Amino acid sequence: MILLYCEAGSSGEVALPAGLVEGRSAPERRYSLIEHFCAVEAGDELVTAHDADELVAHHHFRLASSAEQDAYAAKQKKAKRVQERAASASAPSDEANGG
């Protein structure tokens, strides 16, 4: 995964067309832009690197700084904890299931 920062917008989506990337066939790729961040991950290292280069070259993106990467990682961890708490709170307890 390559983390990019978009200076032009804070949310949305960016798409790159299907085609050959480094001699490999790649389907259309779509990446979400959330709070200026775009996590580029195509499932293939060469395609991921190509897509990050394309976005930096043409779409007001840049590599996220170390501080921005740390802030992004902290937000992701916090969001994961919130999801886990919500899932455990909504899971039926053994007593509710007659156990």
CNS distance restraints for C-alpha pairs under 8 A (distance, minus, plus):
assign (resid   1 and name CA) (resid  39 and name CA) 6.28 0.50 0.50
assign (resid   1 and name CA) (resid  40 and name CA) 5.50 0.50 0.50
assign (resid   1 and name CA) (resid  41 and name CA) 4.73 0.50 0.50
assign (resid   1 and name CA) (resid  48 and name CA) 7.17 0.50 0.50
assign (resid   2 and name CA) (resid  39 and name CA) 5.87 0.50 0.50
assign (resid   2 and name CA) (resid  40 and name CA) 5.13 0.50 0.50
assign (resid   2 and name CA) (resid  41 and name CA) 6.69 0.50 0.50
assign (resid   2 and name CA) (resid  48 and name CA) 7.37 0.50 0.50
assign (resid   2 and name CA) (resid  49 and name CA) 7.59 0.50 0.50
assign (resid   2 and name CA) (resid  52 and name CA) 6.93 0.50 0.50
assign (resid   2 and name CA) (resid  63 and name CA) 7.86 0.50 0.50
assign (resid   3 and name CA) (resid  37 and name CA) 6.92 0.50 0.50
assign (resid   3 and name CA) (resid  38 and name CA) 5.89 0.50 0.50
assign (resid   3 and name CA) (resid  39 and name CA) 4.67 0.50 0.50
assign (resid   3 and name CA) (resid  40 and name CA) 6.18 0.50 0.50
assign (resid   3 and name CA) (resid  63 and name CA) 6.36 0.50 0.50
assign (resid   3 and name CA) (resid  64 and name CA) 5.83 0.50 0.50
assign (resid   3 and name CA) (resid  69 and name CA) 7.14 0.50 0.50
assign (resid   4 and name CA) (resid  37 and name CA) 5.77 0.50 0.50
assign (resid   4 and name CA) (resid  38 and name CA) 5.13 0.50 0.50
assign (resid   4 and name CA) (resid  39 and name CA) 6.34 0.50 0.50
assign (resid   4 and name CA) (resid  40 and name CA) 7.34 0.50 0.50
assign (resid   4 and name CA) (resid  52 and name CA) 7.53 0.50 0.50
assign (resid   4 and name CA) (resid  61 and name CA) 6.21 0.50 0.50
assign (resid   4 and name CA) (resid  62 and name CA) 5.53 0.50 0.50
assign (resid   4 and name CA) (resid  63 and name CA) 4.54 0.50 0.50
assign (resid   4 and name CA) (resid  64 and name CA) 4.94 0.50 0.50
assign (resid   5 and name CA) (resid  36 and name CA) 5.53 0.50 0.50
assign (resid   5 and name CA) (resid  37 and name CA) 4.72 0.50 0.50
assign (resid   5 and name CA) (resid  38 and name CA) 6.27 0.50 0.50
assign (resid   5 and name CA) (resid  61 and name CA) 5.52 0.50 0.50
assign (resid   5 and name CA) (resid  62 and name CA) 5.39 0.50 0.50
assign (resid   5 and name CA) (resid  63 and name CA) 6.00 0.50 0.50
assign (resid   5 and name CA) (resid  64 and name CA) 5.13 0.50 0.50
assign (resid   6 and name CA) (resid  10 and name CA) 7.03 0.50 0.50
assign (resid   6 and name CA) (resid  33 and name CA) 7.87 0.50 0.50
assign (resid   6 and name CA) (resid  36 and name CA) 4.96 0.50 0.50
assign (resid   6 and name CA) (resid  37 and name CA) 6.21 0.50 0.50
assign (resid   6 and name CA) (resid  38 and name CA) 7.34 0.50 0.50
assign (resid   6 and name CA) (resid  60 and name CA) 5.86 0.50 0.50
assign (resid   6 and name CA) (resid  61 and name CA) 4.40 0.50 0.50
assign (resid   6 and name CA) (resid  62 and name CA) 6.54 0.50 0.50
assign (resid   7 and name CA) (resid  36 and name CA) 6.76 0.50 0.50
assign (resid   7 and name CA) (resid  60 and name CA) 5.97 0.50 0.50
assign (resid   7 and name CA) (resid  61 and name CA) 6.37 0.50 0.50
assign (resid   7 and name CA) (resid  62 and name CA) 7.97 0.50 0.50
assign (resid   8 and name CA) (resid  60 and name CA) 5.91 0.50 0.50
assign (resid   8 and name CA) (resid  61 and name CA) 7.82 0.50 0.50
assign (resid   9 and name CA) (resid  36 and name CA) 6.14 0.50 0.50
assign (resid  10 and name CA) (resid  33 and name CA) 6.61 0.50 0.50
assign (resid  10 and name CA) (resid  34 and name CA) 6.10 0.50 0.50
assign (resid  10 and name CA) (resid  35 and name CA) 4.67 0.50 0.50
assign (resid  10 and name CA) (resid  36 and name CA) 4.07 0.50 0.50
assign (resid  10 and name CA) (resid  37 and name CA) 7.48 0.50 0.50
assign (resid  11 and name CA) (resid  32 and name CA) 7.48 0.50 0.50
assign (resid  11 and name CA) (resid  33 and name CA) 4.69 0.50 0.50
assign (resid  11 and name CA) (resid  34 and name CA) 4.71 0.50 0.50
assign (resid  11 and name CA) (resid  35 and name CA) 5.75 0.50 0.50
assign (resid  11 and name CA) (resid  36 and name CA) 6.23 0.50 0.50
assign (resid  12 and name CA) (resid  32 and name CA) 6.02 0.50 0.50
assign (resid  12 and name CA) (resid  33 and name CA) 4.97 0.50 0.50
assign (resid  12 and name CA) (resid  34 and name CA) 6.86 0.50 0.50
assign (resid  13 and name CA) (resid  30 and name CA) 6.76 0.50 0.50
assign (resid  13 and name CA) (resid  31 and name CA) 5.62 0.50 0.50
assign (resid  13 and name CA) (resid  32 and name CA) 4.46 0.50 0.50
assign (resid  13 and name CA) (resid  33 and name CA) 5.39 0.50 0.50
assign (resid  14 and name CA) (resid  30 and name CA) 5.69 0.50 0.50
assign (resid  14 and name CA) (resid  31 and name CA) 5.36 0.50 0.50
assign (resid  14 and name CA) (resid  32 and name CA) 6.51 0.50 0.50
assign (resid  14 and name CA) (resid  33 and name CA) 7.34 0.50 0.50
assign (resid  15 and name CA) (resid  28 and name CA) 6.95 0.50 0.50
assign (resid  15 and name CA) (resid  29 and name CA) 5.56 0.50 0.50
assign (resid  15 and name CA) (resid  30 and name CA) 4.28 0.50 0.50
assign (resid  15 and name CA) (resid  31 and name CA) 6.33 0.50 0.50
assign (resid  16 and name CA) (resid  28 and name CA) 5.70 0.50 0.50
assign (resid  16 and name CA) (resid  29 and name CA) 5.23 0.50 0.50
assign (resid  16 and name CA) (resid  30 and name CA) 6.46 0.50 0.50
assign (resid  16 and name CA) (resid  51 and name CA) 7.48 0.50 0.50
assign (resid  17 and name CA) (resid  27 and name CA) 7.07 0.50 0.50
assign (resid  17 and name CA) (resid  28 and name CA) 4.57 0.50 0.50
assign (resid  17 and name CA) (resid  29 and name CA) 6.64 0.50 0.50
assign (resid  18 and name CA) (resid  25 and name CA) 7.61 0.50 0.50
assign (resid  18 and name CA) (resid  26 and name CA) 5.46 0.50 0.50
assign (resid  18 and name CA) (resid  27 and name CA) 4.25 0.50 0.50
assign (resid  18 and name CA) (resid  28 and name CA) 4.09 0.50 0.50
assign (resid  18 and name CA) (resid  29 and name CA) 7.22 0.50 0.50
assign (resid  19 and name CA) (resid  25 and name CA) 5.74 0.50 0.50
assign (resid  19 and name CA) (resid  26 and name CA) 5.41 0.50 0.50
assign (resid  19 and name CA) (resid  27 and name CA) 6.56 0.50 0.50
assign (resid  19 and name CA) (resid  28 and name CA) 7.64 0.50 0.50
assign (resid  20 and name CA) (resid  24 and name CA) 5.17 0.50 0.50
assign (resid  20 and name CA) (resid  25 and name CA) 4.57 0.50 0.50
assign (resid  20 and name CA) (resid  26 and name CA) 5.87 0.50 0.50
assign (resid  21 and name CA) (resid  25 and name CA) 6.32 0.50 0.50
assign (resid  21 and name CA) (resid  26 and name CA) 6.40 0.50 0.50
assign (resid  21 and name CA) (resid  46 and name CA) 7.60 0.50 0.50
assign (resid  21 and name CA) (resid  47 and name CA) 6.20 0.50 0.50
assign (resid  21 and name CA) (resid  50 and name CA) 7.20 0.50 0.50
assign (resid  22 and name CA) (resid  46 and name CA) 7.04 0.50 0.50
assign (resid  22 and name CA) (resid  47 and name CA) 7.64 0.50 0.50
assign (resid  26 and name CA) (resid  47 and name CA) 7.45 0.50 0.50
assign (resid  29 and name CA) (resid  42 and name CA) 7.04 0.50 0.50
assign (resid  31 and name CA) (resid  38 and name CA) 6.64 0.50 0.50
assign (resid  31 and name CA) (resid  39 and name CA) 7.09 0.50 0.50
assign (resid  31 and name CA) (resid  40 and name CA) 6.53 0.50 0.50
assign (resid  32 and name CA) (resid  38 and name CA) 5.97 0.50 0.50
assign (resid  32 and name CA) (resid  39 and name CA) 7.44 0.50 0.50
assign (resid  33 and name CA) (resid  37 and name CA) 5.47 0.50 0.50
assign (resid  33 and name CA) (resid  38 and name CA) 4.79 0.50 0.50
assign (resid  33 and name CA) (resid  39 and name CA) 7.87 0.50 0.50
assign (resid  34 and name CA) (resid  38 and name CA) 6.57 0.50 0.50
assign (resid  37 and name CA) (resid  72 and name CA) 7.92 0.50 0.50
assign (resid  40 and name CA) (resid  48 and name CA) 6.18 0.50 0.50
assign (resid  40 and name CA) (resid  51 and name CA) 7.23 0.50 0.50
assign (resid  40 and name CA) (resid  52 and name CA) 6.43 0.50 0.50
assign (resid  41 and name CA) (resid  48 and name CA) 5.35 0.50 0.50
assign (resid  42 and name CA) (resid  47 and name CA) 6.06 0.50 0.50
assign (resid  42 and name CA) (resid  48 and name CA) 4.96 0.50 0.50
assign (resid  43 and name CA) (resid  47 and name CA) 7.66 0.50 0.50
assign (resid  43 and name CA) (resid  48 and name CA) 7.09 0.50 0.50
assign (resid  44 and name CA) (resid  48 and name CA) 6.01 0.50 0.50
assign (resid  45 and name CA) (resid  49 and name CA) 6.10 0.50 0.50
assign (resid  46 and name CA) (resid  50 and name CA) 6.06 0.50 0.50
assign (resid  47 and name CA) (resid  51 and name CA) 5.98 0.50 0.50
assign (resid  48 and name CA) (resid  52 and name CA) 6.19 0.50 0.50
assign (resid  49 and name CA) (resid  53 and name CA) 6.17 0.50 0.50
assign (resid  50 and name CA) (resid  54 and name CA) 6.14 0.50 0.50
assign (resid  51 and name CA) (resid  55 and name CA) 6.16 0.50 0.50
assign (resid  52 and name CA) (resid  56 and name CA) 6.14 0.50 0.50
assign (resid  53 and name CA) (resid  57 and name CA) 6.03 0.50 0.50
assign (resid  54 and name CA) (resid  58 and name CA) 6.11 0.50 0.50
assign (resid  54 and name CA) (resid  59 and name CA) 7.82 0.50 0.50
assign (resid  55 and name CA) (resid  59 and name CA) 5.14 0.50 0.50
assign (resid  55 and name CA) (resid  60 and name CA) 7.29 0.50 0.50
assign (resid  55 and name CA) (resid  61 and name CA) 5.86 0.50 0.50
assign (resid  55 and name CA) (resid  62 and name CA) 7.98 0.50 0.50
assign (resid  56 and name CA) (resid  60 and name CA) 6.34 0.50 0.50
assign (resid  56 and name CA) (resid  61 and name CA) 4.56 0.50 0.50
assign (resid  56 and name CA) (resid  62 and name CA) 5.23 0.50 0.50
assign (resid  56 and name CA) (resid  63 and name CA) 7.52 0.50 0.50
assign (resid  57 and name CA) (resid  61 and name CA) 7.56 0.50 0.50
assign (resid  64 and name CA) (resid  68 and name CA) 5.67 0.50 0.50
assign (resid  64 and name CA) (resid  69 and name CA) 6.01 0.50 0.50
assign (resid  65 and name CA) (resid  69 and name CA) 6.09 0.50 0.50
assign (resid  66 and name CA) (resid  70 and name CA) 6.19 0.50 0.50
assign (resid  67 and name CA) (resid  71 and name CA) 6.23 0.50 0.50
assign (resid  68 and name CA) (resid  72 and name CA) 6.06 0.50 0.50
assign (resid  69 and name CA) (resid  73 and name CA) 6.11 0.50 0.50
assign (resid  70 and name CA) (resid  74 and name CA) 6.17 0.50 0.50
assign (resid  71 and name CA) (resid  75 and name CA) 6.26 0.50 0.50
assign (resid  72 and name CA) (resid  76 and name CA) 6.22 0.50 0.50
assign (resid  73 and name CA) (resid  77 and name CA) 6.21 0.50 0.50
assign (resid  74 and name CA) (resid  78 and name CA) 6.17 0.50 0.50
assign (resid  75 and name CA) (resid  79 and name CA) 6.08 0.50 0.50
assign (resid  76 and name CA) (resid  80 and name CA) 6.15 0.50 0.50
assign (resid  77 and name CA) (resid  81 and name CA) 6.27 0.50 0.50
assign (resid  78 and name CA) (resid  82 and name CA) 6.26 0.50 0.50
assign (resid  79 and name CA) (resid  83 and name CA) 6.22 0.50 0.50
assign (resid  80 and name CA) (resid  84 and name CA) 6.13 0.50 0.50
assign (resid  81 and name CA) (resid  85 and name CA) 6.12 0.50 0.50
assign (resid  82 and name CA) (resid  86 and name CA) 6.12 0.50 0.50
assign (resid  83 and name CA) (resid  87 and name CA) 6.06 0.50 0.50
assign (resid  84 and name CA) (resid  88 and name CA) 6.14 0.50 0.50
assign (resid  85 and name CA) (resid  89 and name CA) 5.98 0.50 0.50
assign (resid  86 and name CA) (resid  90 and name CA) 6.16 0.50 0.50
assign (resid  87 and name CA) (resid  91 and name CA) 6.10 0.50 0.50
assign (resid  92 and name CA) (resid  96 and name CA) 6.27 0.50 0.50
assign (resid  92 and name CA) (resid  97 and name CA) 7.03 0.50 0.50
assign (resid  93 and name CA) (resid  97 and name CA) 6.54 0.50 0.50
assign (resid  94 and name CA) (resid  98 and name CA) 6.46 0.50 0.50
assign (resid  94 and name CA) (resid  99 and name CA) 4.89 0.50 0.50
assign (resid  95 and name CA) (resid  99 and name CA) 5.09 0.50 0.50
